Amino acid sequence: MESGKYDRYMVDGLEIYVYKGAVVKNALRITLANYLFFKEIEVAGIQMI
């Protein structure tokens, strides 16, 4: 991964990389969800270009 293309954040012990060209609306929210046997990462507040 080219670190020059991403901003790195530490949140609750997790390393989060966000593309520098991403447009964040108000706040970026990342949620971990469990649905029976499936695990899912939900991302809200970001616009993909």
Jmol script that loads the backbone (N, CA, C; Angstrom):
load data "model"
ATOM      1  N   MET A   1       0.843  -1.166   0.000  1.00  0.00           N
ATOM      2  CA  MET A   1       0.000   0.000   0.000  1.00  0.00           C
ATOM      3  C   MET A   1       0.891   1.232   0.000  1.00  0.00           C
ATOM      4  N   GLU A   2       0.611   2.169  -0.882  1.00  0.00           N
ATOM      5  CA  GLU A   2       1.380   3.404  -0.925  1.00  0.00           C
ATOM      6  C   GLU A   2       0.830   4.360   0.117  1.00  0.00           C
ATOM      7  N   SER A   3       1.606   4.611   1.174  1.00  0.00           N
ATOM      8  CA  SER A   3       1.123   5.429   2.278  1.00  0.00           C
ATOM      9  C   SER A   3       0.872   6.879   1.870  1.00  0.00           C
ATOM     10  N   GLY A   4       1.448   7.357   0.789  1.00  0.00           N
ATOM     11  CA  GLY A   4       1.236   8.717   0.330  1.00  0.00           C
ATOM     12  C   GLY A   4      -0.171   8.980  -0.186  1.00  0.00           C
ATOM     13  N   LYS A   5      -0.913   7.926  -0.494  1.00  0.00           N
ATOM     14  CA  LYS A   5      -2.261   8.072  -1.034  1.00  0.00           C
ATOM     15  C   LYS A   5      -3.341   8.000   0.036  1.00  0.00           C
ATOM     16  N   TYR A   6      -2.974   7.694   1.272  1.00  0.00           N
ATOM     17  CA  TYR A   6      -3.953   7.474   2.330  1.00  0.00           C
ATOM     18  C   TYR A   6      -3.593   8.255   3.595  1.00  0.00           C
ATOM     19  N   ASP A   7      -4.621   8.659   4.341  1.00  0.00           N
ATOM     20  CA  ASP A   7      -4.439   9.203   5.675  1.00  0.00           C
ATOM     21  C   ASP A   7      -4.661   8.060   6.655  1.00  0.00           C
ATOM     22  N   ARG A   8      -3.809   7.966   7.676  1.00  0.00           N
ATOM     23  CA  ARG A   8      -3.890   6.870   8.646  1.00  0.00           C
ATOM     24  C   ARG A   8      -4.420   7.409   9.970  1.00  0.00           C
ATOM     25  N   TYR A   9      -5.401   6.709  10.534  1.00  0.00           N
ATOM     26  CA  TYR A   9      -5.984   7.067  11.820  1.00  0.00           C
ATOM     27  C   TYR A   9      -5.983   5.846  12.719  1.00  0.00           C
ATOM     28  N   MET A  10      -5.774   6.067  14.021  1.00  0.00           N
ATOM     29  CA  MET A  10      -5.914   5.001  15.026  1.00  0.00           C
ATOM     30  C   MET A  10      -7.208   5.280  15.793  1.00  0.00           C
ATOM     31  N   VAL A  11      -8.150   4.342  15.757  1.00  0.00           N
ATOM     32  CA  VAL A  11      -9.436   4.494  16.427  1.00  0.00           C
ATOM     33  C   VAL A  11      -9.713   3.236  17.227  1.00  0.00           C
ATOM     34  N   ASP A  12      -9.758   3.372  18.544  1.00  0.00           N
ATOM     35  CA  ASP A  12     -10.049   2.227  19.435  1.00  0.00           C
ATOM     36  C   ASP A  12      -9.177   1.019  19.127  1.00  0.00           C
ATOM     37  N   GLY A  13      -7.904   1.249  18.853  1.00  0.00           N
ATOM     38  CA  GLY A  13      -6.975   0.158  18.606  1.00  0.00           C
ATOM     39  C   GLY A  13      -6.975  -0.373  17.175  1.00  0.00           C
ATOM     40  N   LEU A  14      -7.776   0.219  16.294  1.00  0.00           N
ATOM     41  CA  LEU A  14      -7.821  -0.196  14.889  1.00  0.00           C
ATOM     42  C   LEU A  14      -7.111   0.833  14.033  1.00  0.00           C
ATOM     43  N   GLU A  15      -6.370   0.364  13.037  1.00  0.00           N
ATOM     44  CA  GLU A  15      -5.751   1.259  12.067  1.00  0.00           C
ATOM     45  C   GLU A  15      -6.729   1.454  10.917  1.00  0.00           C
ATOM     46  N   ILE A  16      -7.077   2.703  10.649  1.00  0.00           N
ATOM     47  CA  ILE A  16      -8.015   3.030   9.582  1.00  0.00           C
ATOM     48  C   ILE A  16      -7.265   3.851   8.534  1.00  0.00           C
ATOM     49  N   TYR A  17      -7.361   3.433   7.278  1.00  0.00           N
ATOM     50  CA  TYR A  17      -6.746   4.158   6.173  1.00  0.00           C
ATOM     51  C   TYR A  17      -7.858   4.704   5.284  1.00  0.00           C
ATOM     52  N   VAL A  18      -7.830   6.020   5.044  1.00  0.00           N
ATOM     53  CA  VAL A  18      -8.834   6.678   4.211  1.00  0.00           C
ATOM     54  C   VAL A  18      -8.113   7.317   3.037  1.00  0.00           C
ATOM     55  N   TYR A  19      -8.596   7.054   1.846  1.00  0.00           N
ATOM     56  CA  TYR A  19      -8.012   7.602   0.630  1.00  0.00           C
ATOM     57  C   TYR A  19      -8.039   9.130   0.697  1.00  0.00           C
ATOM     58  N   LYS A  20      -6.928   9.781   0.398  1.00  0.00           N
ATOM     59  CA  LYS A  20      -6.821  11.234   0.517  1.00  0.00           C
ATOM     60  C   LYS A  20      -7.783  11.971  -0.400  1.00  0.00           C
ATOM     61  N   GLY A  21      -8.213  11.370  -1.489  1.00  0.00           N
ATOM     62  CA  GLY A  21      -9.150  12.011  -2.408  1.00  0.00           C
ATOM     63  C   GLY A  21     -10.602  11.808  -2.033  1.00  0.00           C
ATOM     64  N   ALA A  22     -10.874  11.105  -0.946  1.00  0.00           N
ATOM     65  CA  ALA A  22     -12.245  10.823  -0.532  1.00  0.00           C
ATOM     66  C   ALA A  22     -12.906  12.095  -0.013  1.00  0.00           C
ATOM     67  N   VAL A  23     -14.188  12.253  -0.307  1.00  0.00           N
ATOM     68  CA  VAL A  23     -14.960  13.396   0.176  1.00  0.00           C
ATOM     69  C   VAL A  23     -15.784  12.910   1.365  1.00  0.00           C
ATOM     70  N   VAL A  24     -15.475  13.446   2.558  1.00  0.00           N
ATOM     71  CA  VAL A  24     -16.187  13.055   3.779  1.00  0.00           C
ATOM     72  C   VAL A  24     -17.243  14.102   4.068  1.00  0.00           C
ATOM     73  N   LYS A  25     -18.491  13.656   4.232  1.00  0.00           N
ATOM     74  CA  LYS A  25     -19.614  14.542   4.532  1.00  0.00           C
ATOM     75  C   LYS A  25     -19.867  14.520   6.033  1.00  0.00           C
ATOM     76  N   ASN A  26     -19.643  15.626   6.714  1.00  0.00           N
ATOM     77  CA  ASN A  26     -19.823  15.794   8.162  1.00  0.00           C
ATOM     78  C   ASN A  26     -18.881  14.907   8.972  1.00  0.00           C
ATOM     79  N   ALA A  27     -19.135  13.615   9.032  1.00  0.00           N
ATOM     80  CA  ALA A  27     -18.301  12.696   9.816  1.00  0.00           C
ATOM     81  C   ALA A  27     -18.263  11.340   9.132  1.00  0.00           C
ATOM     82  N   LEU A  28     -17.142  10.684   9.250  1.00  0.00           N
ATOM     83  CA  LEU A  28     -16.983   9.333   8.718  1.00  0.00           C
ATOM     84  C   LEU A  28     -17.309   8.354   9.831  1.00  0.00           C
ATOM     85  N   ARG A  29     -18.228   7.426   9.575  1.00  0.00           N
ATOM     86  CA  ARG A  29     -18.638   6.464  10.591  1.00  0.00           C
ATOM     87  C   ARG A  29     -18.400   5.051  10.063  1.00  0.00           C
ATOM     88  N   ILE A  30     -17.656   4.257  10.820  1.00  0.00           N
ATOM     89  CA  ILE A  30     -17.377   2.864  10.474  1.00  0.00           C
ATOM     90  C   ILE A  30     -17.939   1.994  11.585  1.00  0.00           C
ATOM     91  N   THR A  31     -18.783   1.038  11.215  1.00  0.00           N
ATOM     92  CA  THR A  31     -19.460   0.186  12.183  1.00  0.00           C
ATOM     93  C   THR A  31     -19.191  -1.275  11.853  1.00  0.00           C
ATOM     94  N   LEU A  32     -18.873  -2.073  12.864  1.00  0.00           N
ATOM     95  CA  LEU A  32     -18.741  -3.513  12.692  1.00  0.00           C
ATOM     96  C   LEU A  32     -20.059  -4.159  13.099  1.00  0.00           C
ATOM     97  N   ALA A  33     -20.603  -5.011  12.237  1.00  0.00           N
ATOM     98  CA  ALA A  33     -21.898  -5.633  12.498  1.00  0.00           C
ATOM     99  C   ALA A  33     -21.792  -7.144  12.349  1.00  0.00           C
ATOM    100  N   ASN A  34     -22.580  -7.866  13.133  1.00  0.00           N
ATOM    101  CA  ASN A  34     -22.667  -9.324  13.049  1.00  0.00           C
ATOM    102  C   ASN A  34     -24.084  -9.711  12.654  1.00  0.00           C
ATOM    103  N   TYR A  35     -24.216 -10.506  11.612  1.00  0.00           N
ATOM    104  CA  TYR A  35     -25.500 -11.037  11.176  1.00  0.00           C
ATOM    105  C   TYR A  35     -25.371 -12.552  11.099  1.00  0.00           C
ATOM    106  N   LEU A  36     -25.859 -13.220  12.117  1.00  0.00           N
ATOM    107  CA  LEU A  36     -25.755 -14.670  12.241  1.00  0.00           C
ATOM    108  C   LEU A  36     -24.298 -15.099  12.080  1.00  0.00           C
ATOM    109  N   PHE A  37     -23.962 -15.723  10.953  1.00  0.00           N
ATOM    110  CA  PHE A  37     -22.603 -16.217  10.734  1.00  0.00           C
ATOM    111  C   PHE A  37     -21.730 -15.245   9.938  1.00  0.00           C
ATOM    112  N   PHE A  38     -22.295 -14.100   9.577  1.00  0.00           N
ATOM    113  CA  PHE A  38     -21.590 -13.148   8.733  1.00  0.00           C
ATOM    114  C   PHE A  38     -21.137 -11.932   9.537  1.00  0.00           C
ATOM    115  N   LYS A  39     -19.984 -11.411   9.193  1.00  0.00           N
ATOM    116  CA  LYS A  39     -19.490 -10.162   9.771  1.00  0.00           C
ATOM    117  C   LYS A  39     -19.441  -9.141   8.650  1.00  0.00           C
ATOM    118  N   GLU A  40     -19.774  -7.910   8.993  1.00  0.00           N
ATOM    119  CA  GLU A  40     -19.875  -6.884   7.966  1.00  0.00           C
ATOM    120  C   GLU A  40     -19.306  -5.572   8.495  1.00  0.00           C
ATOM    121  N   ILE A  41     -18.654  -4.840   7.622  1.00  0.00           N
ATOM    122  CA  ILE A  41     -18.171  -3.493   7.936  1.00  0.00           C
ATOM    123  C   ILE A  41     -19.068  -2.517   7.188  1.00  0.00           C
ATOM    124  N   GLU A  42     -19.714  -1.611   7.927  1.00  0.00           N
ATOM    125  CA  GLU A  42     -20.574  -0.601   7.318  1.00  0.00           C
ATOM    126  C   GLU A  42     -19.861   0.738   7.387  1.00  0.00           C
ATOM    127  N   VAL A  43     -19.840   1.449   6.267  1.00  0.00           N
ATOM    128  CA  VAL A  43     -19.189   2.759   6.194  1.00  0.00           C
ATOM    129  C   VAL A  43     -20.232   3.781   5.768  1.00  0.00           C
ATOM    130  N   ALA A  44     -20.333   4.897   6.516  1.00  0.00           N
ATOM    131  CA  ALA A  44     -21.275   5.954   6.199  1.00  0.00           C
ATOM    132  C   ALA A  44     -20.560   7.291   6.249  1.00  0.00           C
ATOM    133  N   GLY A  45     -21.007   8.222   5.429  1.00  0.00           N
ATOM    134  CA  GLY A  45     -20.485   9.572   5.454  1.00  0.00           C
ATOM    135  C   GLY A  45     -19.351   9.835   4.489  1.00  0.00           C
ATOM    136  N   ILE A  46     -19.155   8.943   3.516  1.00  0.00           N
ATOM    137  CA  ILE A  46     -18.063   9.139   2.561  1.00  0.00           C
ATOM    138  C   ILE A  46     -18.632   9.010   1.147  1.00  0.00           C
ATOM    139  N   GLN A  47     -18.137   9.868   0.273  1.00  0.00           N
ATOM    140  CA  GLN A  47     -18.556   9.830  -1.115  1.00  0.00           C
ATOM    141  C   GLN A  47     -17.420   9.262  -1.948  1.00  0.00           C
ATOM    142  N   MET A  48     -17.703   8.199  -2.683  1.00  0.00           N
ATOM    143  CA  MET A  48     -16.700   7.585  -3.538  1.00  0.00           C
ATOM    144  C   MET A  48     -16.698   8.293  -4.881  1.00  0.00           C
ATOM    145  N   ILE A  49     -15.499   8.603  -5.366  1.00  0.00           N
ATOM    146  CA  ILE A  49     -15.383   9.308  -6.652  1.00  0.00           C
ATOM    147  C   ILE A  49     -15.127   8.317  -7.751  1.00  0.00           C
TER     148      ILE A  49
END
end "model"
wireframe off; spacefill off
backbone 0.3
color backbone group
